């Protein structure tokens, strides 16, 4: 069998994925493209102006030089001012929410387009200025090119207003939490498309592969597993009539020499380069195939809000709103194990994924611990868990009950006065001010 097309396909997927990540995470890519287009336009448009007699707005040479010089000089100063604003916004967002939020800022298309427009306007104006009064034709003025420079200025002003609006909105707690929640729901739909099992059977655990199975080790730089080409691995396993198991979970750290794959027998052979090329390892986790990272971000924001230096339980309550939405979404999905079959229904790929208990712990433990003395947080957690108790399948109910008991135990430890203790264990969807309809304080 000719395996070269498969090898090329795996490497193409890995290269394509890394390029896509690079383009999304590098703020200079779009400005660089805009700068290249501006240079091309600044050279070509005056040449076109010199060969056509059509003029929309006429400028004399001195006015053209003054206008373009002021425009170019003003835009470079303005761009530096905008960069300083963005750096302050990034610093504020990282300290207020989480350092891991920086990646979302870098991916913001409005920021990239705005910076690209500013730089393009500066470069275009500078090049058009150089064409005014050429030595071969001292009276030459590229009238239409100057008009385009003025339109670029208007576009820059519009993008500045759009950037300010977007940055201001992006620093709002509700906006940040909403963006994370929307992205997480998309990933949950993609990673866990199947509904949860009914009845009391729960979810099956992965049966161990034979002890003599082949192990493929990680090669290259250490990092966290960000994404896996499941479809490609299923194709490889089908061709070799075997099953491939990914040893680390998405988001786990791998170091050179760590087990990356286990191969469960089979009649065919597998090339290690093809397998390794089916995994992308990076320096930071990503939400793309990792719903747990979205819970990590929300838990970080909640924990940061409950730190002594911030002491903002209302922000923690807002984070719990999004956490509840995600938990109620994922509670209705089949979570473990991650198994992919071929067209004949034979298991070809398998991997570990977080269980319901893992997600519940990741989402709530830190907020519950750090917010133990905050009545608002305790009441919001009680409401969240009581709602989950009504919606989760039966086999997931014990984990919810255990969390609810921990919330009540924390309230008993934190408050010595009976009225405060009673208030802290009362379910309240708003934290303070909206006790559950018909609800009563939880048993102590």
N, C-alpha and C positions, 0 to 999 in steps of 0.2 A: 504493500500500500504506500502511496506517495504521501508522506507526512508534511512535506514542505508547505503546502497551502495552509494547513492548520497552524503551523509554527508562525507563518507570516500573519495569519489572522489574529493569534494571541498577542503578538508583539504590536500589531496595529491597534488593537483595543487598548493595550496599556499605554501606548504613545498618545492615542487620541484622548484617553481619559486624563493623562497628565497635562496635555496641552490645554484641554478644557479647564482644568483646575487652575493652571497657570494664568490663563486669560481672565478667569473670574476673580482671582485673588490679587492681581497686580494692578494697582491703581494707575500706573503709567502707560499701560497698553493703549487705551483709547486716546489719551492726549498725544501719544507718539504718532498714531494713525492720522489724527487731525493735523498735526504739525506737518507730516509728509504731504498731505493734501493741500495745505495752505502754501507750502513752498512751491508745489507744482502750479497751483493757481496763480501765485504771485509772479511766476515767470511767464506763464502762458497768456494770461489775460491782457497784460499790456501789449504783447505782440499782436493779439487779436484786435485790440483797440487801434493799433497803428495801421491796420489793414482795412478798417471799416470806417465809413464816414458817419455812422449813426451815433448821435450823442444825446443822452437823456438830460443830463445836467452838465453845464460847462463850468470849468474852473480855470482861472489864470495860473501860471506857473508858481507865483509866490504864494497864492492862496492854497494851492495844492500841496506845496511843501510844508506850509504851516499846519494845515489840517492833518496830513499824514504823520508828520513828526509828532504833533501833540497826541494823536491817536496811538501811535506806537509806544511813545514814552509813557503815556497814561496807562496803557493796558499792562505793561510789564510791572508797573508799580501796583496796579490794581490786583494783578494775579498774585503777587507776593502778599498783599493784604488778605486775600481770600485764603491762601495757604495757611496764614497764621490763625485765622478764624477756625479753619478745619482742624488744625493741630490742637487748639484749645478744646474744641468739641470732642475730639477723640480722647483726649486726656480726661475730660469730664465724664464721658460715657464709660471709659474703662474703670475709673475709680468709683463711679456711682453704681454701675451694674455688675460687670464682670470683665476681666481682661480678655476673656474668650469672645467678647462681643466685637472685638476689633476686626475679626474676619468678616462679619456682616457689614461693617462700614466699608471695608475695602471692596466688597462686592456691589455696593450701591451704584447703579448705573447713572443716577442723576449727578453724583459727584464726579464721576469720570467724564460724562458729557460736558459738564460745566467747565471743568479744567481744560478739556480739549478745545472748547469754543474760545476761551480766553487766550490760550496760547496760539491758536490758529489766527485769531484776529491780530495779535501782535506781529507774528511773522509775516502775514499777508500784507499788512500795512507797511512794514519795513521794506519788503521787496518792491511793492508798488512805488514807494517813495524813491527807491534807487533808480527807477525808470523815468522819473520826471526830469525833463531837460537833459536828455542824453547828449554826450559830446557831438554825436553825428547830427542831432536835431535839437538844439537848445530850447526851441519853443514847444517841444512835444509834451503833451499832458494826456495821460490815459484817463479820460473823463469817466468812462463807464466803469473802469476798475476802481476808481475812487468812490463811485456810487456804491459798488459792492462792499467796499471797506466800511462805508457808513451803515449799510445793512448788517454787516457783521457786528458792528458796535451795538446796534439795536438787539441783535440776537444775544450778545454777551450780557446786556442789561437784563433781558428776559431770563436767561439762564442763571444770573446772579440771584434774582428774586426767587426763582424756582429752587435754587440751592439753599437759600436762607430758610424758605418755607420747609423744605425737606429736612434740613438739619435740625431746625427747631422742633418739628414734629417727631423726628427720630430720637430726640432726647426725652420725649415724654414717656413715662413709665408704661402707660397703656399701649402706646404705639409699639414700643420695643417688645413687650410681652405678646401683643397681637401678632406681630410679624413672626416671632418664634413659634407661636401656636399654629398659625396657618401653614408654615413650612413643615412643622412636625406632623400635622394631619395628612399632608400629602405623602410624606415618607411612610407613615403607618399604613395608608391605603396601598402603597406600592410594595412594602415589605411583608405586610400581613394581610393579604387579600381574602383569606378564608375566614368564615365565621367561627366563633368558638364552638367547641364540642358541647353537645347537650347532655343532660343527665349528670351523674356523679362519677363519671369515668376519669375525668381529668385529661391530661395530655401525656402521651407516651414519652419516656426517656429514650435517649439514643443507646441502642445496644452496642456493647464494645466490639470493635473489629478483632479479628484473630491476632494473637500475640506475635505471630511471625509476619505481620503485614509490613509492607515497605514504607519507610519513612523518608520524606523529602524535607530537608532542612532549609531554613531561610538563608539567603546569601545577600550580601550587600550591607548598606548602612542600617543601623537600628532605627526603629520608628514604630508608629501605630498603624494597624491595618485599617485602611480607609474604605476600600471598595474591592469587590471580587466579581470577576466575570463568570457568574453562575452558568449562563447559557453555554459559554465556551467550555467550561469544565465538564458540563453534561455531555457535550459533543465528544470531548476527549475520552471520557469514561465509557461512553457507548461504543466508540471505535475499539477500545481495548477490552470491552466486556468486563468492566470492573466497577467499583464504587470508590469515589474520592471523598475523603473527609478533610475539611479544613479544621486544623487543630486550634488555632487561636480564634476567639470571637472577634467580630468587627469592633474596633476600638482598643483591642489589646496591644500591648507593647511586644514587639519581636526583636530579638537580637540575633546576629549571625550565629548559626549553629542550632538555633531553636527549631523544634519540629514545626513545620508549616503545613504539610499534608501527610495523611496516612492513606495508603492505597490497599484496598481489600482484595488482594488476589487478582484473578482475571487471566484470560488467555492471551491478551495482547501486551504490548509494551508501551510505556509512557516516557516521553522525553522530559527531563527535569526542567530544561529551559522553557518549555511550553507551559508547564505547571506554574513555575515561578512568575512567568510573564502574565499570568491570570490574576495576580494580586497587586494592588497598588498600596505602597507603604509611604506614609508622610510623617511630618513632624508634629501634626496636630489632628485631632479628630474632626470629622465632618458629619453633618446631619444627613448627607445624601443617602447612605445606606444604614444609618445608625440612629434609630429613633431614641435610643437611650441618651444620646448626646443632647437632644432637645430637653429631656428631663433634667440633665446635668446643668444646662444653662439656666433653666427656670429655678432649680434648687439653689444655684449660685446667687442669683439675683435676690431670692428670698433670704438666704443666709447673710448676704451683704447688708440687706436692709435691717436685719435683726442684730447686727454687730453693735457693740457699745458705742462706737464712734458715730454711727448713723442713727440707730434707734428709731426706725421707721416701720412699725408693724403694719401700717396701712399698705405700704408697697408689698410686704410679704403676703398680705391678704389678696392683693391683686394678682400676685404670682400664683397663689393657690387657686384662683379662679381658672387660670389657664391649665394648671396641673389637673384640676378636676375634669375639665373638658377632655384632656388627653387620656386620663385614666379611664374615664367612662367610654371613650372610643376604643381604647386598646383592650378593655375588659371584655368586649364582644368579639374579639379576634382570637384565632388559634395562634398561639405564640411559639410553642416548642414541639418538636425540634424543627430546625430548618432542613427540610428534605425536598429534593427535586427529583422527579421521575423522568424517564425518557418517554418516547411515544408509545412504547409497549407497556408502560406502567411499572418498569423496573427502577428501583432506587439507584441513582447514579451519583448524586451529590448530597452531602449532609454536613451540617455545621451546628455549633452551639449557638443558642440565642438566649437572651435573658428570659427568665420565667416571670410569671405574674408577681410572685413574691419579690423578685429582684426589682421590677419596675416600681412596685409600691414602696419598697424601702428607699430606693434612689429618690423618688419623688417627695417623700414625706419625712424621712428620719431626721435630716438636718434641721428642717424648719421646726419640727416637733421639739427637738432638743434645744435649739437656740431660742425658741419662742416659748419656752416652758413657763416663764413668768409673765407673759403677755396675755391678758384676758382675750383680746381681739383675735389673736392667732389661735388660741385654744378653742374658742367658739367656732371659728371658721373651719378648723380641722375636724371638729366634731360633726359639723354639718356636711362636710365633704364625705366623711367616712360613712355617715348614716345614709346618704344618698347612694353611695357605692354599694352599701349592704343591700339596698333594694333592687339593684340592677345587675350585679355580677352573677355569673353561673354559680350553682351551689358549691362546686368543688373549689371555687376561689373565695368563698365566704370566710373560712377560718383566718386567712391572712388579714382580711379587713377587720374582723373582730379583734384580732390580736393588736392591730394598730390602734383601734378605738380604746382598748383597755390601757394601752401605753399613754394615750392622751389623757385619760382620766387619772391614771396614776401620777403623771406629771403635774396635773392640776392639784392633786391632793398634797404633793410635796411642796409646791410653790406657794400655796396660799394657806395661811394658818387660820384666817377668819372664815367662818362658815358661809356668810353671804358671798364673799369673793369666790370661794371654792364652788359654790352652787352656780354662780354666774359663769365661771370658767368652763364648766362641763355642760353648759346649755348649748345646743346646736343653733348656730346663727349664720346664715349664708353671707351676711355682710360683715361678720366679725362682731360688730356692735350695732344694734339698732334694728334688727330684723329677725327676731326669734322665729324658728320654724313654726308654721301654723299648727296649732294643736299640740305642739311639742311641750315637753316638760323636762326639767333637769334630769340628767342621767343619774342612775343609781350610783351611790358612793360606796 
